Amino acid sequence: MVDAVQFAFMQNALAAGLLAAVACGIVGTLVVVNRLSFIAGGVAHAAYGGLGVAVFFGLPPAAGTLPFSIASSLVMGYAAGRNRERSDAVVGAMWAAGMAIGIILIELTPGYQADLMSYLFGSIMAVSGTDLLLMALLDAVIAGAVFLFYKEILAVSYDEEFAAISGVPVAAIRYLLLAMIACTVVMLIQAVGLILVIALFTIPASIAELLSKNLRSMMVIAIGAGAGSTVCGLFVSYFLNLTAGATIIMVACVAYGMVYIATRSGMKVGKRKGG
Amino acid sequence: MKSNTAIVVDDLTFSYGSRVAIDHAAFSIERGDFLGIIGPNGGGKTTLLRLMLGLLRPDGGSITLLGAPPMKTRGSVGYIPQETNLNTSFPVTVRDVVLMGLTGRRGIGRNFSPADTTRAAIMMERLGLTPVGNRPIAQLSGGQRQKVLLGRAMVADPEMLFLDEPTASIDTSGEDEIYDHLRLLNKTGVTVVLVTHNIGVLSRYVKSVACINRQLYFHPDGRLDQATINKTFGCPVDIIAHGVPHRVFHDHTGEGDDG
């Protein structure tokens, strides 16, 4: 254990996992309570198209993923605002199109040996110091935005119509949520990969949803659950020599299953504590 | 000039695509009225409510609330949505939901003040919610949750209150309690607009009635006759009059969606 921590790459991976857990715990909570998992998945996959563009033109990855994920999140948010039922199809199409653009452009890039897996499951063991700094910055911005607009975000998440009638700028708050999703996806896609971003959005927040009585505590518990899963997952993957991202996801899923069963059986015996 | 009129609906038309939901509706009510809106499922009740709240824009005609378009009167209007549209397991406490009613007037990016918290506490006390103030809404009964929504709608002291099937998912005693609160509010001068399936409610609480099935029939004195009921519902619905001409019952319950 001590040996593992002494490797620089392991230290960076641990730091990346913890920083990712913070952003994903906060944004993931909002994704889960607003039922935005599908849109978040769509944004993450559309970002993959941006990655293809960046690789093809020899640009840094964020130069492609940032415009792609921001633009796709705005289009999906607009579609959802206009017609919630039909927006599903728009999200699904952009999801697939993003993936397709990414794959084709990477294939067309001369001399580039595409490593699809590394973008799907990330390369958390190869995170650089600059990446860590950017992730810390992202965490600060997201935490700051949620702190500042907490009461508006809560009102819009719980009941959009009431929020609109009581004078909250609902559309602006919705786009703020989407922008936070898009930025988190962009920052984390390289470090932890496409699949892990979606997993860290949804699984820790779902664990937290079972255990919390308000949005604030749900965010804190989600950060804890995400951090615990990444740390455990990293050590398991190190000792069993497994892909880090996939192992983290499995650890988180097992934890979710255990908490789900525990809260279910606990409810039958007596009332949950709190209240 | 501050008029005494609460709502003026004039030649109002609204369609979802090619389906006409509201066809040239017109009526007006005074401040302090208690309006019941009834009609069959898909007849346009909820659509009319949403138009009056400014959540939908009319295709034709106009709506005036307290002398201004709905978008301009938002601070003076309270609203209780159909509970089926809300996530009842949302992680939020009773106190936070009641406080939510003050979100808009507090100003964006600012936290609730101690005065806001006090207001919410007074409202919870009035509705008997103080003992459950720190509980998440998921642990409440349907009747309690409805009172929480009433508290949220009333905490900002609105001049008008709009309700969409407020008792669709609660038992009879909880229902009576909600309506008694509404009657009390109405007595203090709050104009109440209530969409309901429950014609029985009309007889006891409302002052005026609008029947809507695309077309709107307005009864300022709250009395309904069999001909109007037949016209709006498109089929005969029993009216059982026990000496009271407008005491009306029917056996539709609050299931289903309402365009």
Chai-1 contact restraints between the chains, C-beta under 6 A:
chainA,res_idxA,chainB,res_idxB,connection_type,confidence,min_distance_angstrom,max_distance_angstrom,comment,restraint_id
A,L148,B,G109,contact,1.0,0.0,6.0,A-B,restraint_1
A,K151,B,T103,contact,1.0,0.0,6.0,A-B,restraint_2
A,E152,B,I108,contact,1.0,0.0,6.0,A-B,restraint_3
A,A155,B,M100,contact,1.0,0.0,6.0,A-B,restraint_4
A,A155,B,T103,contact,1.0,0.0,6.0,A-B,restraint_5
A,Y158,B,F90,contact,1.0,0.0,6.0,A-B,restraint_6
A,Y158,B,V92,contact,1.0,0.0,6.0,A-B,restraint_7
A,D159,B,L86,contact,1.0,0.0,6.0,A-B,restraint_8
A,E161,B,L55,contact,1.0,0.0,6.0,A-B,restraint_9
A,E161,B,P81,contact,1.0,0.0,6.0,A-B,restraint_10
A,F162,B,Y79,contact,1.0,0.0,6.0,A-B,restraint_11
A,I165,B,L53,contact,1.0,0.0,6.0,A-B,restraint_12
A,I165,B,R74,contact,1.0,0.0,6.0,A-B,restraint_13
A,I165,B,Y79,contact,1.0,0.0,6.0,A-B,restraint_14
A,S166,B,T103,contact,1.0,0.0,6.0,A-B,restraint_15
A,S166,B,G104,contact,1.0,0.0,6.0,A-B,restraint_16
A,G167,B,R74,contact,1.0,0.0,6.0,A-B,restraint_17
A,G167,B,G104,contact,1.0,0.0,6.0,A-B,restraint_18
A,V168,B,T103,contact,1.0,0.0,6.0,A-B,restraint_19
A,V168,B,G104,contact,1.0,0.0,6.0,A-B,restraint_20
A,S212,B,P91,contact,1.0,0.0,6.0,A-B,restraint_21
A,K213,B,P91,contact,1.0,0.0,6.0,A-B,restraint_22
A,K213,B,T93,contact,1.0,0.0,6.0,A-B,restraint_23
A,K213,B,P136,contact,1.0,0.0,6.0,A-B,restraint_24
A,N214,B,P91,contact,1.0,0.0,6.0,A-B,restraint_25
A,N214,B,V92,contact,1.0,0.0,6.0,A-B,restraint_26
A,N214,B,T93,contact,1.0,0.0,6.0,A-B,restraint_27
A,L215,B,P91,contact,1.0,0.0,6.0,A-B,restraint_28
A,M218,B,P91,contact,1.0,0.0,6.0,A-B,restraint_29
A,G275,B,R135,contact,1.0,0.0,6.0,A-B,restraint_30
A,G275,B,Q139,contact,1.0,0.0,6.0,A-B,restraint_31
